[in-house]
C-alpha cells in the first residue's frame, strides 16, 4: 500500500538521480521499478477519534513536484485490537467531553448491542445514490483504509448528498465513504474513564480514487476499554472522467493500460489521489529535458501522448501511474488490465489517454 503523495520525498528524489538518455522501445507491461521507488504509506484514513481532518493534498504543488522530478529524474525505458481484561472499570473521572454525535444511541449502551441494532442497517440501506455516482458497497461493518484518503467530515445526518457535496468540492475526489460510528462521549483514559458512555457519529471520508470493499478494513478500535464500532458503511464512486489538461486533448477513456509495440519513453508513479495533472507536468518536463539534451543527429524524444491510470495492489488503489510515448496510441492498444508479481496482483483502473494538442516533431 502507498500513501498520499509526500511532497518532500518526491522533491528529494527529484534531486537525486540524473539518468542517461534513453531509446524509445517496446513497452513490457507495468514498470515496477518506478512503483517500488516511492516511500511506503503513512496515512490511509482518519486518525482514531478524529471528527474532522482537512485535505492536505495540494494540486499545484503536486504538479510542480512531478515536473521537477521528471526533469531531474528523466524517465527510462489493521485488525481490531484484542480487548484487555478489566474486571472493574473505573469511569469516576469522565469529565472532558468529545464532540456530540447526531446519530441515535443504542440501549443497552454496549458495543455488542450497537453492532446488532437494525436501525443502523435500515439507515444505510435506505440511503439514496447521488446522481453522477455509483454504489460501491453498502451496509458494511467496516470503513475504508485506503492510500488515496483525502479528508474526514462529520455530518449531522446520514446524507449521501451532503457527503457528495464535500467530494465534488475537493480537488481530485473520486469516491466517498459514509458510515455510522460508535465513539466515546467522554475522552477515555486508563485511570478513571476507562469505558465511558457512547455517542454516535455520521462520518464522511473522501478518497482520490475509485474504491471497493477490498479496502474496507477498519472495523473499529479500542480506546482504553471503550470499543469503537462501525455500522452502515456505504461507499460511492464518481462516474465523471478526470479533468482536461492544458495543452493536451482528452481525456479519452481507455480499457486497460496502453501496452505499446514501440515509441515508449518510460513511466512515472505518484502515490495518493488520482491526478493526471502530474502526468501532464511530467510529460512536458520530459520533453523540455530531452530538448536540452538532443541526440547527435539533432533529434530528441518528445512526449506527445501519456496514459494516466490508477494502479492498485491486491485491490487497494495506490496512486497515479503515468506512461509516456512519442506518438499517440489508439484505444485498441489498451490491453494491459493488470499483472501478477509473485502473489501480489496489480490491476489497472480509471485509465485515460491525453495527446499533446500541438504534436512535437522531436527535431531542433
C-alpha positions as CSV (number, residue, x, y, z in Angstrom):
1,X,0.0,0.0,0.0
2,X,1.1,3.5,-0.7
3,X,0.2,6.8,0.9
4,X,-0.9,10.1,-0.3
5,X,1.9,12.0,-2.0
6,X,4.8,13.0,0.2
7,X,6.0,16.1,-1.5
8,X,9.2,16.4,0.4
9,X,10.1,12.9,-0.5
10,X,9.3,13.5,-4.2
11,X,11.3,16.6,-4.2
12,X,14.2,14.8,-2.6
13,X,14.0,12.0,-5.2
14,X,13.9,14.7,-7.9
15,X,17.3,16.0,-6.9
16,X,19.0,12.6,-6.5
17,X,19.4,10.5,-9.7
18,X,20.0,12.1,-13.1
19,X,19.8,9.5,-15.8
20,X,21.4,8.9,-19.2
21,X,19.5,9.5,-22.4
22,X,17.1,6.7,-23.4
23,X,16.0,5.0,-26.6
24,X,12.2,4.6,-27.1
25,X,11.3,1.0,-27.2
26,X,8.6,-1.7,-27.0
27,X,6.7,-1.5,-23.7
28,X,6.9,-4.5,-21.5
29,X,3.9,-4.1,-19.1
30,X,4.0,-2.2,-15.8
31,X,7.4,-0.9,-14.8
32,X,7.5,-1.9,-11.1
33,X,10.8,-0.1,-10.5
34,X,9.0,3.3,-10.6
35,X,6.4,1.9,-8.2
36,X,9.0,0.5,-5.8
37,X,11.0,3.7,-5.7
38,X,8.2,5.6,-3.8
39,X,8.0,5.5,0.1
40,X,5.5,3.3,1.9
41,X,2.3,4.9,3.1
42,X,1.7,6.6,6.4
43,X,-1.8,7.9,6.0
44,X,-4.6,5.6,4.8
45,X,-7.6,7.0,6.7
46,X,-8.6,9.4,9.5
47,X,-6.9,9.3,12.9
48,X,-8.6,7.4,15.7
49,X,-11.1,9.7,17.4
50,X,-11.0,12.4,14.7
51,X,-14.2,14.2,13.9
52,X,-12.7,16.3,11.0
53,X,-9.5,16.4,9.0
54,X,-8.8,18.9,6.3
55,X,-7.4,17.9,3.0
56,X,-3.7,18.4,2.7
57,X,-3.3,17.4,-1.0
58,X,-2.2,20.4,-3.0
59,X,-2.8,20.1,-6.7
60,X,-0.4,22.8,-7.8
61,X,2.4,21.6,-5.6
62,X,1.9,18.0,-6.8
63,X,2.2,19.0,-10.4
64,X,5.2,21.2,-9.7
65,X,6.9,18.3,-7.9
66,X,6.1,16.0,-10.8
67,X,7.6,18.4,-13.3
68,X,10.8,18.8,-11.1
69,X,11.1,15.0,-10.7
70,X,10.7,14.4,-14.4
71,X,13.4,17.0,-15.2
72,X,15.9,15.7,-12.6
73,X,15.0,12.0,-12.8
74,X,14.2,11.6,-16.5
75,X,12.2,8.5,-17.4
76,X,13.7,5.3,-18.7
77,X,12.6,2.5,-20.7
78,X,-5.3,-3.3,10.7
79,X,-7.1,-5.7,12.5
80,X,-9.3,-4.8,15.6
81,X,-7.2,-4.9,18.7
82,X,-8.0,-7.5,21.3
83,X,-9.8,-6.3,24.4
84,X,-7.9,-6.0,27.7
85,X,-9.0,-7.8,30.8
86,X,-10.7,-5.3,33.1
87,X,-12.9,-6.9,35.8
88,X,-13.7,-3.4,37.3
89,X,-13.8,-0.4,35.0
90,X,-13.5,3.0,36.7
91,X,-15.5,5.8,35.0
92,X,-15.5,8.2,38.0
93,X,-13.2,10.7,36.3
94,X,-15.1,11.1,33.0
95,X,-15.2,14.9,32.5
96,X,-13.8,16.0,29.2
97,X,-16.5,15.6,26.5
98,X,-15.9,14.6,22.9
99,X,-18.0,16.3,20.2
100,X,-21.5,15.0,20.5
101,X,-22.7,12.9,17.6
102,X,-26.1,13.3,15.8
103,X,-26.9,9.6,15.5
104,X,-29.3,7.6,17.7
105,X,-27.6,5.7,20.5
106,X,-28.4,2.1,21.5
107,X,-29.8,0.7,24.7
108,X,-28.1,-1.1,26.4
109,X,-25.1,1.0,25.7
110,X,-22.6,-1.7,24.7
111,X,-20.6,-2.5,21.6
112,X,-22.5,-5.7,21.1
113,X,-25.9,-4.0,21.2
114,X,-24.7,-1.3,18.8
115,X,-23.5,-3.9,16.3
116,X,-26.8,-5.8,16.5
117,X,-29.0,-2.7,16.2
118,X,-31.1,-2.9,12.9
119,X,-31.8,0.8,13.0
120,X,-28.3,1.5,11.5
121,X,-28.8,-1.1,8.8
122,X,-32.1,0.5,7.8
123,X,-30.5,3.9,7.6
124,X,-27.7,2.7,5.3
125,X,-29.9,0.5,3.1
126,X,-32.4,3.3,2.5
127,X,-29.9,6.0,1.6
128,X,-30.1,7.3,-2.0
129,X,-27.3,7.1,-4.6
130,X,-26.4,10.6,-5.8
131,X,-26.6,11.4,-9.5
132,X,-23.2,11.0,-11.1
133,X,-22.1,8.3,-8.6
134,X,-22.4,4.5,-8.4
135,X,-22.8,2.5,-5.2
136,X,-19.5,0.7,-4.5
137,X,-20.8,-1.2,-1.4
138,X,-23.4,-0.8,1.3
139,X,-24.1,-1.6,4.9
140,X,-20.7,-3.0,5.8
141,X,-19.4,-3.1,9.4
142,X,-16.1,-1.5,8.4
143,X,-14.9,1.7,6.9
144,X,-12.2,2.3,4.3
145,X,-8.5,2.3,4.9
146,X,-7.1,3.4,1.6
147,X,-3.9,5.1,0.4
148,X,-5.9,7.6,-1.6
149,X,-7.5,9.1,1.6
150,X,-8.1,12.9,1.4
151,X,-10.1,14.1,4.4
152,X,-12.8,13.5,7.0
153,X,-16.0,15.4,7.7
154,X,-18.5,14.6,10.5
155,X,-22.1,15.2,9.4
156,X,-25.4,16.0,11.2
157,X,-27.3,13.3,9.3
158,X,-26.6,10.2,7.2
159,X,-27.0,12.1,4.0
160,X,-25.1,10.9,0.9
161,X,-25.9,14.2,-0.8
162,X,-24.0,16.2,1.8
163,X,-21.0,13.9,1.5
164,X,-21.2,14.1,-2.2
165,X,-21.1,17.9,-2.0
166,X,-17.8,17.6,0.0
167,X,-16.4,15.3,-2.6
168,X,-17.4,17.5,-5.5
169,X,-15.8,20.5,-3.8
170,X,-12.5,18.7,-3.1
171,X,-9.7,18.5,-5.7
172,X,-9.4,15.0,-7.2
173,X,-12.0,13.3,-5.1
174,X,-13.3,10.3,-6.9
175,X,-15.1,8.4,-4.1
176,X,-16.5,8.8,-0.6
177,X,-17.4,6.6,2.4
178,X,-20.3,7.4,4.6
179,X,-20.7,5.4,7.8
180,X,-22.1,5.3,11.4
181,X,-19.5,5.1,14.2
182,X,-19.9,4.4,17.9
183,X,-17.5,6.8,19.7
184,X,-16.9,7.7,23.4
185,X,-18.9,10.6,24.7
186,X,-16.1,11.4,27.1
187,X,-12.4,11.4,26.4
188,X,-11.2,8.0,27.6
189,X,-8.2,7.2,29.8
190,X,-6.8,4.2,31.5
191,X,-7.1,5.7,35.0
192,X,-10.7,6.8,35.8
193,X,-12.5,7.0,32.4
194,X,-11.9,3.5,31.0
195,X,-15.3,2.8,29.4
196,X,-17.4,5.9,29.0
197,X,-20.9,6.1,27.6
198,X,-21.2,6.4,23.8
199,X,-22.2,8.9,21.2
200,X,-22.9,8.0,17.6
201,X,-21.4,10.0,14.7
202,X,-22.1,10.1,11.0
203,X,-18.7,10.2,9.3
204,X,-17.9,11.1,5.7
205,X,-14.4,10.3,4.3
206,X,-13.1,11.3,0.8
207,X,-10.8,9.4,-1.4
208,X,-8.8,10.2,-4.5
209,X,-9.6,7.0,-6.5
210,X,-12.5,4.7,-7.1
211,X,-12.9,2.2,-4.2
212,X,-14.4,-1.2,-3.4
213,X,-14.9,-3.4,-0.4
214,X,-11.4,-4.9,-0.6
215,X,-10.1,-1.9,1.5
216,X,-13.0,-1.7,3.9
217,X,-10.7,-3.0,6.7
218,X,-11.3,-0.5,9.6
219,X,-13.8,-2.4,11.7
220,X,-13.2,-0.4,14.9
221,X,-10.6,0.1,17.6
222,X,-10.2,0.0,21.4
223,X,-9.9,3.3,23.2
224,X,-9.0,2.2,26.7
225,X,-11.8,-0.2,27.4
226,X,-14.2,1.6,25.1
227,X,-14.9,-0.4,21.9
228,X,-15.4,1.8,18.8
229,X,-17.8,0.2,16.4
230,X,-18.8,0.9,12.7
231,X,-22.1,0.1,11.1
232,X,-24.0,1.1,7.9
233,X,-20.8,1.8,5.9
234,X,-21.7,2.8,2.3
235,X,-19.3,3.9,-0.4
236,X,-19.9,5.7,-3.7
237,X,-17.7,6.1,-6.8
238,X,-17.8,9.2,-9.0
239,X,-18.7,8.4,-12.7
240,X,-17.2,11.6,-14.2
241,X,-13.8,11.4,-16.1
242,X,-10.8,13.3,-14.8
243,X,-10.3,16.9,-15.8
244,X,-8.8,18.2,-19.1
245,X,-5.2,19.2,-19.0
246,X,-3.9,22.5,-20.5
247,X,-2.0,21.9,-23.8
248,X,-3.5,18.4,-24.2
249,X,-6.5,16.8,-25.9
250,X,-8.5,14.4,-23.9
251,X,-9.1,12.6,-21.6
252,X,-10.0,9.6,-23.8
253,X,-11.3,6.7,-21.8
254,X,-9.3,3.5,-22.4
255,X,-9.9,-0.1,-21.5
256,X,-6.8,-1.2,-19.6
257,X,-3.3,0.5,-19.7
258,X,-1.6,1.1,-23.0
259,X,0.9,-1.7,-23.9
260,X,2.6,-0.2,-26.9
261,X,4.7,-2.1,-29.5
262,X,7.1,0.9,-29.7
263,X,7.8,4.6,-29.0
264,X,7.5,4.0,-25.3
265,X,9.6,6.6,-23.3
266,X,9.2,5.4,-19.7
267,X,6.9,5.9,-16.7
268,X,6.4,7.9,-13.6
269,X,4.4,7.0,-10.5
270,X,2.9,9.3,-7.9
271,X,1.2,7.9,-4.7
272,X,-2.1,9.3,-3.5
273,X,-5.1,10.7,-5.3
274,X,-5.6,10.1,-9.0
275,X,-4.2,13.2,-10.6
276,X,-3.4,13.1,-14.4
277,X,-2.1,16.7,-14.0
278,X,1.1,15.2,-12.5
279,X,1.4,13.1,-15.7
280,X,0.9,16.2,-17.9
281,X,3.6,18.1,-15.9
282,X,6.0,15.1,-16.2
283,X,5.3,14.8,-19.9
284,X,6.1,18.4,-20.7
285,X,9.1,18.4,-18.4
286,X,10.4,15.3,-20.0
287,X,10.2,16.9,-23.5
288,X,11.9,20.0,-22.2
289,X,14.7,17.9,-20.7
290,X,15.2,15.9,-23.9
291,X,15.2,19.0,-26.0
292,X,18.1,20.4,-23.9
293,X,19.9,17.1,-24.4
294,X,19.4,16.2,-28.1
295,X,20.9,13.2,-29.9
296,X,23.8,13.6,-32.2
297,X,21.5,14.0,-35.2
298,X,19.7,16.9,-33.7
299,X,16.6,15.0,-32.7
300,X,15.1,14.5,-29.3
301,X,12.3,12.4,-27.7
302,X,9.2,14.4,-27.4
303,X,6.3,13.3,-25.1
304,X,3.3,13.6,-27.4
305,X,1.0,11.2,-25.5
306,X,0.6,9.9,-22.0
307,X,-1.6,7.3,-20.3
308,X,-2.7,8.0,-16.8
309,X,-4.3,5.4,-14.6
310,X,-4.8,4.2,-11.1
311,X,-2.5,1.3,-10.1
312,X,-4.0,-1.0,-7.4
313,X,-2.2,-3.7,-5.4
314,X,-4.4,-6.5,-4.3
315,X,-7.5,-4.4,-4.8
316,X,-6.2,-1.3,-2.9
317,X,-5.6,1.8,-5.1
318,X,-2.1,3.0,-4.7
319,X,-1.7,6.2,-6.9
320,X,-1.3,7.6,-10.3
321,X,0.8,5.7,-12.9
322,X,1.9,7.7,-16.0
323,X,3.3,6.1,-19.1
324,X,4.8,8.4,-21.8
325,X,5.1,8.0,-25.5
326,X,6.5,9.8,-28.5
327,X,3.4,9.0,-30.6
328,X,-0.3,8.8,-29.9
329,X,-1.6,5.2,-29.4
330,X,-5.2,4.1,-30.1
331,X,-7.5,2.6,-27.6
332,X,-7.0,-0.9,-29.2
333,X,-3.6,-1.0,-27.5
334,X,-5.0,-0.5,-24.0
335,X,-4.8,-4.3,-23.3
336,X,-3.0,-4.4,-20.0
337,X,-5.6,-4.8,-17.3
338,X,-3.0,-5.8,-14.7
339,X,-0.4,-8.5,-13.9
340,X,0.9,-10.5,-11.0
341,X,4.3,-10.1,-9.2
342,X,4.7,-13.1,-7.1
343,X,1.5,-13.5,-5.1
344,X,0.6,-9.8,-5.4
345,X,-2.0,-8.8,-8.1
346,X,-1.6,-5.4,-9.6
347,X,-4.6,-4.0,-11.5
348,X,-5.4,-1.0,-13.7
349,X,-8.5,1.2,-13.4
350,X,-9.6,4.7,-14.5
351,X,-7.3,4.6,-17.5
352,X,-7.3,7.7,-19.7
353,X,-5.2,8.9,-22.6
354,X,-4.1,12.5,-23.3
355,X,-2.4,13.7,-26.5
356,X,-0.4,16.8,-26.9
357,X,-2.6,19.3,-28.8
358,X,0.3,20.6,-30.9
359,X,2.3,17.5,-31.6
360,X,6.1,17.9,-31.2
361,X,8.2,16.7,-34.2
362,X,11.2,16.0,-31.9
363,X,13.5,18.0,-34.2
364,X,15.5,21.1,-33.3
